[in-house]
Amino acid sequence: MLQALMFFGLVLIVVGPIHWYLYKRLVKDTTTTKRGRRIGGIAIIALAVALLAAFIVPRAVGAKASWVIPLVGYMWLAVLFYLLVTLLVLEIPRVIANRTWARRPAADRTPATSHDAATAPAGTGSAASQTMLAEPGLPPAAESPAEVAGPADPSRRLLIARSAAIFAGLTATGITAYGVKTALGDPVLKRVQIPLAKLPRSMDGYKIALVSDIHLGPLTGVEHSRRIVRSINGLSPDLIAVAGDLVDGTVEELGDEAAPLADLRSRDGAYFVTGNHEYFSGAEEWLVEVDRLGMRPLQNERLDIRGLTLAGVNDVSGGDLGEGGPDFAKTLDGRDPGKPVVLLAHQPIQAFEAAKHGVDLQLSGHTHGGQMVPFNLIAALQQPVISGLGEVDGTKVYVTNGAGFWGPPVRVGAPPDITLVELRAM
C-alpha cells in the first residue's frame, strides 16, 4: 500500500507537471492549429505512459520478456531530462527576447509603412496586408501604432518559441546519443594508489580490481559480461572485489548473462557483497549463483588475506526489506588490530558506521558517479563520496562509477569504469 501511494505521488508531483511543461513549450507554444496541438499532446502522453511502464512492466512480467518497453521509456527519460534542463536554461533568454521585441518602436515592428498603405490598391489597407502576412492561426496584426506598441508580435513569439524548441530538441538528443555511446562502450580502466598505515611492506603494491554496478539486465546482453571480464583479467589483479548491484533480474532470467563471470582470474580470488538491486532480484538465489561462479559472497563476515583483513557487509536495503542488513559489529569485532581492514560495502554512506569500527579503507559503488550530469549534484545530497577517493571520519573511501548503467543506457560526464586499487605501505 505504501509503495502504491509513493508511486501515485511520483506521478502527481514529478511526471505530470514535467510533461505538462514540455507540452506547453514544445507543442502549445510552437503550433497554431488544434490538430497540431492534439497530435503533440497525444505524443507527450504516450511518452509519459511509456516512462511509467518502464518501471512497472519488467517487475510484473519479467526482465527478459519486456525489453522493448523499458528501452522506450528509459530512452525518453534521458531525452526528457536534458530537454527539461535546456528549456529551463532558455527561460530567461526567451523572456528577454520577447520583452525586447515588445519595447521596440512601432515603426520597427510594423511590416507595412504609411507610404505603403497610401499607395496600396483599393481594398487593401495596412491591416489587410498584415493579415495576409501573418501565419495561419495567428490573430491579425494591429491596425494602429498604438495597438502595435503593446505585447510582442505573435509571429515574433512563435519564432522565439520554435527556435527554443528546436535548440532544446537538438541539444537533448545530441547529449543522449553521446551518452548511449559512452554507456555501451568499454569501461574506463582507472588506477589509484592508496596508502594504508598498517599495511606490511611485503604487501606494498597489492592490487585489487574493483568493479561495481554491472547491472546485468534486459538491455545489456552477455557481451557486457565478457567485456568486463576481459578488462579485469587484463589488469592481472591480486584480488577482485565486486561491490554489489550485479543484476536487475532473477537467476532464471539472467543466469546466461552472468556465466562469463566464472572466467574472472586473480591470485587471491574474487569476492562479492550485495547491493540494493540484489534484494529486488532474489538475493538468496544470486548469492548461491555467484558462489557457483567462483565469487565468494561476504555476508557480514571477514577473512585474513596475507597481511590484511578483507571484510564485507550486506547493503542497507537488505535490512529495510527484512532480508538481513549490514552488521558491522559481527563483521569486525574481535579482529586483529594490527592488520589494516579493507571493507567492501555497496553504498558510500555505510562509511559512517565503518569509521566507528576502525575501517582503514572502504570500497564502494552505488552512485554511478551520478551517471548523467547534473544528477551527481543530487546524489551528493545523500552520499558522502560520489566518485573517486574521499574520506569519512578518518576512513578512506574509494567509489567507482560502476561498469554498467541503470535505467537509461546513457552516461554523461560519468563514464563506466573499473578501478585497479594499488595499496601502498607507509
C-alpha positions in Angstrom: 0.0 0.0 0.0 2.8 2.4 0.9 4.6 1.7 -2.3 1.5 2.3 -4.3 0.9 5.6 -2.6 4.6 6.6 -3.2 4.2 5.7 -6.9 1.0 7.7 -7.2 2.7 10.7 -5.5 5.6 10.4 -8.0 3.1 10.6 -10.9 1.3 13.7 -9.4 4.4 15.6 -8.2 7.0 14.8 -10.8 5.9 13.1 -14.0 2.7 15.0 -14.6 3.9 18.6 -14.1 7.1 17.9 -16.1 5.2 16.6 -19.1 2.7 19.4 -18.9 5.7 21.9 -19.0 7.2 20.1 -22.0 3.8 20.1 -23.8 3.5 23.9 -23.2 7.0 24.7 -24.5 7.3 22.1 -27.3 3.7 21.9 -28.5 1.3 24.6 -27.4 3.8 27.5 -27.9 5.0 26.2 -31.2 1.8 25.2 -33.0 -1.1 27.3 -34.3 -3.7 24.7 -35.1 -5.9 22.5 -32.9 -4.9 19.4 -34.9 -1.2 20.0 -34.3 -1.7 20.5 -30.6 -3.8 17.4 -30.4 -1.2 15.3 -32.1 1.6 16.8 -29.9 -0.4 16.3 -26.8 -1.1 12.6 -27.6 2.6 12.0 -28.2 3.6 13.6 -24.9 1.0 11.5 -23.0 2.2 8.3 -24.8 5.8 9.0 -23.8 4.8 9.7 -20.2 3.0 6.3 -20.1 6.0 4.6 -21.6 8.2 6.1 -18.9 6.0 4.9 -16.1 5.6 1.5 -17.8 9.4 1.1 -17.9 9.4 0.9 -14.1 6.4 -1.3 -13.8 6.4 -3.8 -16.6 9.8 -5.6 -16.0 8.8 -6.5 -12.4 5.3 -7.5 -13.5 6.2 -9.8 -16.4 10.0 -10.4 -16.0 13.1 -8.6 -17.2 13.8 -10.6 -20.4 10.2 -10.6 -21.6 9.8 -6.9 -21.7 13.0 -5.2 -23.0 11.2 -3.1 -25.7 9.1 -1.2 -23.2 11.9 -0.3 -20.8 14.1 0.7 -23.8 11.5 3.2 -25.0 10.7 4.5 -21.5 14.2 4.8 -20.3 15.4 6.5 -23.5 12.6 9.0 -23.2 13.7 9.6 -19.5 17.2 10.6 -20.7 15.9 12.8 -23.5 13.2 14.3 -21.2 15.8 15.2 -18.6 18.1 17.1 -21.0 15.1 18.7 -22.7 13.9 19.9 -19.3 17.3 21.2 -18.3 17.8 23.0 -21.6 14.4 24.6 -21.7 14.7 25.8 -18.1 18.1 27.4 -19.0 16.4 29.1 -22.0 13.6 30.6 -20.0 15.4 33.8 -19.2 16.7 34.5 -22.7 13.2 33.8 -24.0 11.6 36.3 -21.7 14.3 38.9 -22.5 13.8 38.4 -26.2 10.0 38.8 -26.0 10.2 41.9 -23.9 12.9 43.4 -26.1 10.8 43.0 -29.2 7.7 44.4 -27.4 9.7 47.6 -26.5 10.9 48.3 -30.0 9.4 51.3 -31.7 6.2 50.5 -33.6 7.6 51.5 -36.9 10.4 49.0 -36.5 8.0 46.1 -35.8 5.2 47.1 -38.4 5.6 45.2 -41.7 3.8 47.9 -43.7 4.8 51.7 -43.7 2.3 54.6 -44.0 3.6 55.1 -47.5 2.8 51.5 -48.4 -0.7 52.0 -47.0 -1.2 55.1 -49.0 -0.1 53.6 -52.3 -1.7 50.2 -51.8 -4.5 49.2 -54.2 -8.1 49.9 -53.2 -9.4 47.5 -50.6 -6.0 46.6 -49.2 -5.2 48.7 -46.2 -2.4 48.2 -43.7 -4.4 45.8 -41.6 -5.3 43.7 -44.6 -1.7 43.4 -45.7 -0.5 42.4 -42.2 -3.4 39.9 -42.0 -2.2 38.3 -45.2 1.4 38.2 -43.9 0.5 36.7 -40.6 0.9 32.9 -40.1 -2.2 30.8 -40.3 -4.0 30.6 -37.0 -2.5 33.8 -35.6 -4.5 36.9 -34.9 -4.2 39.7 -37.4 -1.6 42.4 -36.7 -2.7 45.7 -35.1 -4.2 48.4 -37.2 -2.6 51.4 -35.5 0.7 52.2 -34.0 -0.9 52.4 -30.5 -2.1 48.8 -30.8 1.3 47.7 -32.1 3.1 49.2 -29.1 1.5 46.6 -26.8 2.7 43.0 -26.4 5.2 41.4 -28.7 4.0 40.5 -32.2 2.5 37.0 -32.1 4.6 35.9 -35.1 7.7 37.0 -33.2 6.7 35.0 -30.2 6.1 32.0 -32.4 9.6 32.4 -33.9 11.2 32.6 -30.5 9.2 29.6 -29.2 10.1 27.4 -32.2 13.8 28.4 -32.1 14.0 27.4 -28.4 12.2 24.1 -29.0 14.5 23.2 -31.9 17.6 24.1 -30.0 16.4 22.1 -26.9 15.5 19.1 -29.0 18.8 19.1 -30.8 20.7 19.6 -27.6 18.9 16.8 -25.7 19.1 14.2 -28.5 22.8 15.0 -29.1 23.7 14.7 -25.5 21.7 11.5 -25.2 23.3 10.0 -28.3 26.7 10.7 -26.8 25.7 9.2 -23.5 24.5 6.0 -25.2 27.8 5.6 -26.9 29.6 6.1 -23.6 27.4 3.7 -21.6 27.7 0.9 -24.1 31.4 1.3 -24.7 34.3 -0.3 -22.9 34.7 0.7 -19.2 37.5 3.2 -18.5 40.4 1.5 -16.6 41.4 3.6 -13.7 44.4 3.2 -11.4 44.7 4.7 -8.0 47.3 4.3 -5.3 46.0 4.4 -1.7 48.5 4.3 1.3 47.5 2.4 4.4 49.4 2.9 7.6 49.1 -0.7 8.8 49.9 -2.3 5.5 53.0 -4.5 5.8 55.9 -3.8 3.5 55.5 -7.3 2.0 52.1 -6.2 0.6 53.3 -2.9 -0.8 51.7 -2.6 -4.3 49.0 -5.2 -3.6 46.4 -4.8 -6.4 42.6 -5.0 -6.0 40.4 -4.8 -9.1 37.2 -3.1 -8.0 34.1 -3.4 -10.1 30.5 -2.5 -9.1 27.1 -1.8 -10.6 27.4 -4.2 -13.5 23.6 -4.2 -13.7 23.0 -7.2 -15.9 19.5 -6.8 -17.3 17.2 -6.7 -20.2 19.2 -4.0 -22.0 22.8 -5.4 -21.6 23.4 -8.9 -23.0 26.2 -11.5 -22.5 28.8 -9.4 -24.3 28.5 -6.8 -21.4 29.8 -9.5 -19.0 32.5 -10.7 -21.4 33.8 -7.2 -21.9 34.1 -6.6 -18.1 35.8 -10.0 -17.6 38.4 -9.2 -20.3 39.1 -5.8 -18.8 39.6 -7.1 -15.2 41.7 -10.1 -16.2 43.9 -7.7 -18.3 44.8 -5.9 -15.1 46.3 -9.0 -13.6 45.0 -8.2 -10.1 45.9 -9.9 -6.8 42.2 -9.8 -5.7 38.9 -9.0 -7.3 36.1 -7.1 -5.4 32.6 -7.0 -6.8 30.8 -4.4 -4.8 27.1 -5.1 -5.5 24.3 -4.4 -8.0 25.4 -7.2 -10.2 21.9 -7.8 -11.7 18.5 -6.5 -12.4 16.5 -9.7 -12.7 16.4 -13.3 -11.5 18.9 -16.1 -11.9 16.5 -17.8 -14.3 16.3 -14.7 -16.5 20.0 -13.6 -16.3 22.0 -16.7 -15.5 23.3 -16.9 -19.0 24.5 -13.3 -19.0 26.3 -13.8 -15.7 28.0 -17.0 -16.8 31.2 -15.3 -18.2 32.0 -14.1 -14.7 33.2 -17.6 -13.9 36.3 -16.7 -16.0 37.5 -14.0 -13.6 41.1 -14.7 -12.6 43.2 -13.4 -9.7 45.8 -14.7 -7.3 43.7 -14.4 -4.2 40.2 -14.9 -5.6 37.1 -12.8 -6.2 34.7 -11.6 -3.5 31.1 -10.2 -3.7 28.8 -8.2 -1.5 25.2 -7.4 -2.1 23.9 -4.1 -3.5 20.3 -2.8 -3.2 19.3 -4.3 -6.6 20.2 -7.8 -5.5 17.4 -7.5 -3.0 15.0 -6.6 -5.8 16.1 -9.6 -7.8 16.2 -12.6 -5.5 19.2 -12.1 -3.3 19.3 -15.6 -1.9 19.4 -17.2 -5.3 22.0 -14.8 -6.5 24.3 -15.5 -3.5 24.2 -19.2 -4.4 24.8 -18.4 -8.1 27.8 -16.1 -7.6 29.4 -18.6 -5.3 28.9 -21.2 -8.0 30.6 -18.8 -10.5 33.6 -18.6 -8.2 33.0 -15.4 -6.4 32.8 -15.8 -2.6 30.0 -13.8 -1.0 30.9 -11.9 2.1 27.8 -11.6 4.2 28.7 -9.6 7.3 32.0 -11.6 7.5 35.7 -11.2 7.2 38.8 -13.2 6.4 42.5 -12.6 6.6 44.4 -12.4 3.3 48.1 -12.3 3.6 48.8 -9.1 5.8 45.3 -7.5 5.7 41.7 -8.2 6.8 39.2 -8.2 4.0 35.6 -7.7 5.2 32.2 -7.4 3.5 28.8 -6.2 4.8 25.3 -6.5 3.3 23.7 -3.5 1.7 21.5 -1.3 3.9 18.5 -2.2 1.7 18.7 -5.8 3.0 17.7 -4.6 6.4 14.9 -2.3 5.0 13.4 -5.3 3.2 13.8 -7.7 6.1 16.4 -9.9 4.4 19.4 -9.1 6.7 21.1 -5.7 6.6 24.7 -4.8 7.5 26.1 -5.9 10.9 29.4 -4.1 11.5 29.9 -5.5 15.0 29.5 -9.1 13.8 31.8 -8.4 10.9 34.6 -6.5 12.6 34.6 -7.1 16.4 37.5 -9.3 17.6 39.7 -8.8 14.5 43.5 -8.5 14.7 44.0 -4.7 15.4 47.5 -4.8 13.8 46.2 -5.5 10.3 44.6 -2.9 8.0 40.9 -3.5 7.2 39.6 -3.2 3.6 35.8 -3.3 3.7 33.5 -4.0 0.8 30.2 -2.1 1.2 28.0 -1.2 -1.7 26.9 2.3 -0.6 29.4 5.0 0.4 27.1 6.2 3.2 28.0 3.0 5.0 31.4 4.5 5.7 30.0 6.5 8.7 29.4 3.2 10.5 32.6 1.7 9.2 34.6 4.6 10.6 33.2 3.8 14.1 34.7 0.3 13.8 38.2 1.5 12.7 38.0 0.5 9.0 41.1 1.7 7.1 39.6 1.6 3.6 36.1 1.1 2.2 35.5 0.2 -1.4 32.0 1.1 -2.8 29.9 1.8 -5.8 26.2 2.6 -6.0 26.4 6.2 -7.1 27.3 5.6 -10.8 29.2 8.8 -10.4 25.9 10.5 -11.0 25.5 8.6 -14.4 24.1 11.7 -16.1 25.4 15.1 -15.1 24.0 17.0 -13.2 22.5 14.1 -11.3 25.8 13.9 -9.5 24.7 17.0 -7.6 21.5 15.3 -6.5 23.4 12.1 -5.4 25.8 14.3 -3.3 22.8 15.2 -1.1 22.7 11.5 0.1 26.2 10.1 -0.3 29.4 11.5 1.2 31.5 10.5 -1.8 30.2 10.3 -5.3 33.2 9.2 -7.3 36.9 8.6 -6.6 38.8 8.8 -3.4 37.5 10.6 -0.3 37.5 10.3 3.4 34.7 9.9 6.0 35.6 10.4 9.7 39.1 9.2 9.2 38.2 6.2 7.0 39.3 6.4 3.4 36.6 5.7 0.9 37.0 4.9 -2.8 33.9 4.9 -5.0 33.8 3.5 -8.5 31.4 4.8 -11.2 30.4 1.2 -11.9 30.8 -0.8 -15.1 27.1 -0.7 -16.2 24.1 1.6 -16.1 20.7 1.6 -14.5 17.6 2.9 -16.3 18.6 4.7 -19.5 21.6 3.2 -21.3 23.1 6.6 -21.0 26.2 8.0 -19.2 27.1 11.7 -19.5 30.1 13.0 -17.5 30.5 9.7 -15.6 31.8 7.0 -17.9 31.7 3.4 -16.8 34.9 2.3 -15.1 36.8 -0.5 -13.4 39.5 0.6 -10.9 42.7 -1.1 -10.0 43.3 -0.1 -6.4 47.0 -0.3 -5.6 47.7 -0.4 -1.8 50.9 1.2 -0.6 52.7 0.7 2.6 53.6 3.9 4.5 
